[in-house]
Amino acid sequence: MERFYKYGLTLLITSVAVLEFIQVMLRYVFQHPMMGLEEVLLYPTLWLYFLGSMNASREDTQIKANVLDVFLKTQKSVLIVKFISNVFSIIVCAWLTWWAWDYFRYSLRVWKDSPTLYIPTFYAECSMFIGLAAMACYIVHHLIKSFRDIRNVSNVG
């Protein structure tokens, strides 16, 4: 799975950078913008955003402000705060995933095309549901892990 994220994210960030470079060169250097390049950029950009978020959830490396950890004295209290944080995370992520599921079904039913190139927008829009569903699964995994860690600390102490 790590290989998938490593190569997938590399491919996506490279394609976004190359497409953006082409757009800047054509528009500002050659004074001849390419129609539809913004539409093409939408697809790898959305997938990059959600695939990066999925990877951060998988690795448990999201940006966090663990301010309470400074004031907590015991390992058990730190683990309890982490568990509570995971509970809130799964609640929010489940709500967003439910909303994204509705949007996914809407996109599938309507099947819109992009205005210039007529590419189905579903391929970009489905990234939201897939990304949030995967993040919810990873959060559940970390929630279970933090619960086990609390239980193990309780059994030791």
C-alpha positions in Angstrom: 0.0 0.0 0.0 2.9 2.3 0.8 4.2 1.9 -2.8 0.8 2.9 -4.2 0.8 6.1 -2.2 4.4 6.8 -3.0 4.2 6.4 -6.7 0.6 7.7 -7.0 1.3 10.9 -5.2 4.6 11.4 -7.1 2.8 11.0 -10.4 0.0 13.3 -9.4 2.2 16.1 -8.1 4.4 15.9 -11.2 1.5 16.0 -13.5 0.0 19.0 -11.7 3.4 20.8 -11.8 4.0 20.1 -15.5 0.5 21.1 -16.5 0.7 24.3 -14.5 4.1 25.1 -16.0 2.7 24.5 -19.5 -0.2 26.8 -18.7 2.0 29.6 -17.4 4.4 29.3 -20.3 1.6 29.4 -22.9 -0.4 32.2 -21.2 2.3 34.6 -20.0 5.3 33.8 -22.2 3.8 33.0 -25.6 0.6 35.0 -25.0 -1.5 32.1 -26.3 -3.4 30.3 -23.5 -4.6 26.7 -24.1 -8.3 26.3 -23.7 -9.3 23.4 -21.4 -6.0 23.0 -19.5 -7.7 24.3 -16.3 -10.3 21.5 -16.7 -7.6 18.9 -17.1 -5.8 20.2 -14.1 -8.9 19.7 -11.9 -8.6 15.9 -12.1 -5.0 15.3 -10.8 -5.4 18.2 -8.3 -8.5 16.8 -6.6 -7.0 13.3 -6.6 -3.7 14.7 -5.2 -5.5 16.4 -2.4 -7.6 13.4 -1.3 -4.8 10.8 -1.9 -2.5 13.0 0.2 -5.1 13.2 2.9 -5.7 9.4 2.8 -1.9 8.9 3.1 -1.7 11.2 6.1 -4.6 9.4 7.7 -2.9 6.1 7.0 0.4 7.2 8.5 -1.4 9.2 11.3 0.7 12.2 10.3 -2.0 14.8 9.9 -1.2 18.3 11.2 -2.3 18.4 14.8 -2.1 20.9 17.6 -1.3 18.6 20.5 -1.3 21.4 23.1 -2.7 19.2 25.9 0.2 16.9 25.7 2.4 19.6 27.2 0.2 19.7 30.3 -0.4 16.0 30.7 1.8 14.1 33.1 1.2 10.4 32.5 1.3 8.3 29.3 -2.2 7.0 30.1 -3.6 10.6 30.0 -1.9 11.3 26.7 -3.4 8.1 25.3 -6.9 9.0 26.6 -6.7 12.4 24.9 -5.6 10.7 21.7 -8.5 8.3 21.9 -11.0 11.1 22.5 -9.4 13.0 19.5 -9.9 9.9 17.4 -13.5 9.6 18.5 -14.2 13.2 17.4 -12.3 12.6 14.2 -14.4 9.6 13.3 -17.6 11.5 14.0 -16.7 14.4 11.8 -15.3 12.1 9.1 -18.3 9.8 9.1 -20.6 12.9 8.7 -18.5 14.2 5.8 -18.4 10.8 4.2 -22.1 10.5 4.4 -22.4 13.9 2.7 -19.8 12.9 0.1 -21.8 9.7 -0.5 -24.8 11.8 -1.4 -22.7 13.9 -3.7 -21.2 10.8 -5.3 -24.6 9.4 -6.1 -25.7 12.8 -7.5 -22.6 13.0 -9.7 -23.2 9.4 -10.9 -26.8 10.2 -11.7 -26.3 13.5 -13.4 -23.0 12.6 -15.2 -21.9 16.1 -16.0 -19.3 16.9 -18.6 -16.6 19.6 -18.4 -17.6 22.7 -20.4 -14.7 22.7 -22.9 -13.3 19.2 -23.3 -16.5 17.3 -22.3 -14.6 15.0 -19.9 -17.0 13.5 -17.3 -16.6 15.4 -14.1 -17.5 12.3 -12.1 -13.9 11.1 -12.3 -12.8 14.1 -10.3 -15.8 14.3 -8.1 -15.7 10.7 -6.9 -12.3 11.4 -5.3 -14.1 13.1 -2.4 -16.2 10.1 -1.4 -13.3 7.6 -2.0 -10.9 9.7 0.0 -13.2 10.4 2.9 -14.3 6.7 3.1 -10.7 5.6 3.2 -9.8 8.2 5.8 -12.7 7.0 7.9 -11.4 3.4 7.7 -7.9 4.6 8.8 -9.3 6.6 11.6 -11.2 3.6 12.9 -8.0 1.6 12.7 -6.2 4.3 14.8 -9.1 4.5 17.2 -8.9 0.7 17.8 -5.1 1.0 18.2 -5.4 3.8 20.7 -8.0 1.9 22.7 -5.6 -1.1 22.8 -2.8 1.2 23.9 -4.9 2.5 26.8 -5.9 -1.0 27.8 -2.3 -2.1 27.7 -1.1 0.8 29.8 -3.9 0.1 32.3 -2.9 -3.5 32.6 0.8 -2.7 33.1 0.2 0.1 35.7 
